[in-house]
Amino acid sequence: MNQPPLTRREFSGLCAALGSSLSAAGGMMGALSSASAVAAAARTVKFRDGIIVPALGQGSWHLAQGRHPEAAEEEALRTGLSLGMTLIDTAEVYSSGRSEQLIGRVISGGRDRVFLVSKVPPQHTAGNGIARACEASLARLGTDRLDLYLLHWRGGENLAGVVAAFEDLRAQGKIRAWGVSNFNVRDMEELFRVPNGDRCATNQVRYNLGDRGIERDLLPWCKQRGMPVMAYTPLGDNLVRDSTLAAIGAAHGCSAAAVTLAWAIRSGTVIAIPESGSVEHVKENAVALSLALTPEEIQALDAAHP
Ligand SMILES: NC(=O)c1ccc[n+]([C@@H]2O[C@H](COP(=O)([O-])OP(=O)(O)OC[C@H]3O[C@@H](n4cnc5c(N)ncnc54)[C@H](OP(=O)(O)O)[C@@H]3O)[C@@H](O)[C@H]2O)c1
């Protein structure tokens, strides 16, 4: 399903977000006109509270681990921001908090232009653990609020207590919305049975062309409730070297990575969060924001990756 066109209000909001993300990306101002062009065609996803985000964000699990120099990783994130990938996903456990610190440096001075997502692990949910974990994440990120705060995975937590703590943080303005990660349909049904559990904004799960399990149950379950899904590991295990993807990419003049990301966000209800510490890879990935695959190309991908 292709995404419906944006209303004038939605389009203006997106342009404002993308345009202002440029000033967050120091040194990237020269890209203003090309970023506006991206904005004109960019795919977006709407949360149930009406907030609109780009369908492509940026992950950060392996940042600040020495895979690339940290300055290069910061530049890669800034490049992604300048190209419209203004949603950044992180978690307190990534690189023991150093991923959040690195992101804090990137967004400093430009917080309003970024949709910031972080996560709390289940072992920090007892008592006032979520409030303390949130404060610690905010401090590492150098901000006073998160746009989205997720329970990272299930692990013996009291779901009703988790929802109550998230709702408290929301009431205090420390988080704008909350959600979960790695929940299956049974977990989601359990969540929706606790008080305010149906205020969950999203479920972040693994989804890529080589791993389509959620299409059987979780994706339709969320779609029925108007709830967007966040797709992690959207580049899969080796999809960037897949021959079908490469052939489609060649026809569009882009990489296999861009094609597989465009496939992941094709429905308008999935936000993919590829991670890269490389400016070149980020530029390749950002192409997916404005890449429309034809029905024949989607059929070919279905046949190659049933
Ligand atoms: N909620 C959860 O439990 C959970 C679990 C896993 C991941 N996540 C989130 O999802 C994000 C993405 O998932 P992921 O890191 O597992 O997988 P991914 O984004 O699918 O893949 C990341 C890998 O692909 C490489 N890459 C990126 N763009 C490329 C391109 N254009 N061409 C070739 N290689 C490219 C990156 O290396 P370079 O840096 O060299 O580009 C990195 O090795 C994470 O960073 C994290 O934020 C959440």
The ligand as a Tripos MOL2 file, in Angstrom:
@<TRIPOS>MOLECULE
LIG
   48    52     1     0     0
SMALL
NO_CHARGES

@<TRIPOS>ATOM
      1 N1         14.6740   -2.7730   20.3940 N.am      1 LIG1
      2 C1         15.6110   -3.6810   20.2150 C.2       1 LIG1
      3 O1         15.6860   -4.7060   20.9080 O.2       1 LIG1
      4 C2         16.6260   -3.4510   19.1240 C.ar      1 LIG1
      5 C3         17.4230   -4.5190   18.6770 C.ar      1 LIG1
      6 C4         18.3230   -4.2750   17.6510 C.ar      1 LIG1
      7 C5         18.4380   -3.0050   17.0920 C.ar      1 LIG1
      8 N2         17.6630   -1.9720   17.5770 N.ar      1 LIG1
      9 C6         17.7720   -0.5960   17.0150 C.3       1 LIG1
     10 O2         17.7130   -0.6810   15.6010 O.3       1 LIG1
     11 C7         18.8950   -0.0990   15.0400 C.3       1 LIG1
     12 C8         19.2560   -0.7830   13.7520 C.3       1 LIG1
     13 O3         19.4080   -2.1660   13.9310 O.3       1 LIG1
     14 P1         20.8160   -2.9090   13.7460 P.3       1 LIG1
     15 O4         21.9190   -2.0270   14.1200 O.co2     1 LIG1
     16 O5         20.6590   -4.2350   14.4160 O.co2     1 LIG1
     17 O6         20.8500   -3.2670   12.1900 O.3       1 LIG1
     18 P2         20.8380   -2.4730   10.7950 P.3       1 LIG1
     19 O7         20.5510   -1.0560   10.9850 O.co2     1 LIG1
     20 O8         19.9190   -3.2560    9.9270 O.co2     1 LIG1
     21 O9         22.3140   -2.6890   10.2730 O.3       1 LIG1
     22 C9         23.3910   -1.9640   10.7990 C.3       1 LIG1
     23 C10        24.6450   -2.4380   10.0520 C.3       1 LIG1
     24 O10        24.5170   -2.1680    8.6580 O.3       1 LIG1
     25 C11        25.6100   -1.3780    8.2080 C.3       1 LIG1
     26 N3         25.0930   -0.4530    7.2010 N.ar      1 LIG1
     27 C12        24.2870    0.6190    7.3870 C.ar      1 LIG1
     28 N4         23.9780    1.2040    6.2200 N.ar      1 LIG1
     29 C13        24.6090    0.4830    5.2600 C.ar      1 LIG1
     30 C14        24.6910    0.6080    3.8470 C.ar      1 LIG1
     31 N5         24.0530    1.5650    3.1900 N.pl3     1 LIG1
     32 N6         25.4450   -0.3020    3.1710 N.ar      1 LIG1
     33 C15        26.0990   -1.2840    3.8360 C.ar      1 LIG1
     34 N7         26.0580   -1.4530    5.1790 N.ar      1 LIG1
     35 C16        25.3170   -0.5630    5.8860 C.ar      1 LIG1
     36 C17        26.1740   -0.7000    9.4230 C.3       1 LIG1
     37 O11        27.5650   -0.4780    9.2990 O.3       1 LIG1
     38 P3         28.2020    0.9950    9.1130 P.3       1 LIG1
     39 O12        28.1150    1.6580   10.4650 O.co2     1 LIG1
     40 O13        29.5950    0.7170    8.7070 O.co2     1 LIG1
     41 O14        27.3960    1.6910    8.0690 O.co2     1 LIG1
     42 C18        25.9100   -1.7370   10.5190 C.3       1 LIG1
     43 O15        26.9270   -2.7160   10.5150 O.3       1 LIG1
     44 C19        19.9190   -0.2450   16.1670 C.3       1 LIG1
     45 O16        21.0160    0.6260   15.9980 O.3       1 LIG1
     46 C20        19.0800    0.0880   17.3690 C.3       1 LIG1
     47 O17        18.9080    1.4880   17.4740 O.3       1 LIG1
     48 C21        16.7400   -2.1880   18.5550 C.ar      1 LIG1
@<TRIPOS>BOND
     1     1     2 1
     2     2     3 2
     3     2     4 1
     4     4     5 ar
     5     4    48 ar
     6     5     6 ar
     7     6     7 ar
     8     7     8 ar
     9     8     9 1
    10     8    48 ar
    11     9    10 1
    12     9    46 1
    13    10    11 1
    14    11    12 1
    15    11    44 1
    16    12    13 1
    17    13    14 1
    18    14    15 2
    19    14    16 1
    20    14    17 1
    21    17    18 1
    22    18    19 2
    23    18    20 1
    24    18    21 1
    25    21    22 1
    26    22    23 1
    27    23    24 1
    28    23    42 1
    29    24    25 1
    30    25    26 1
    31    25    36 1
    32    26    27 ar
    33    26    35 ar
    34    27    28 ar
    35    28    29 ar
    36    29    30 ar
    37    29    35 ar
    38    30    31 1
    39    30    32 ar
    40    32    33 ar
    41    33    34 ar
    42    34    35 ar
    43    36    37 1
    44    36    42 1
    45    37    38 1
    46    38    39 2
    47    38    40 1
    48    38    41 1
    49    42    43 1
    50    44    45 1
    51    44    46 1
    52    46    47 1
@<TRIPOS>SUBSTRUCTURE
     1 LIG1         1 GROUP 0 **** ****
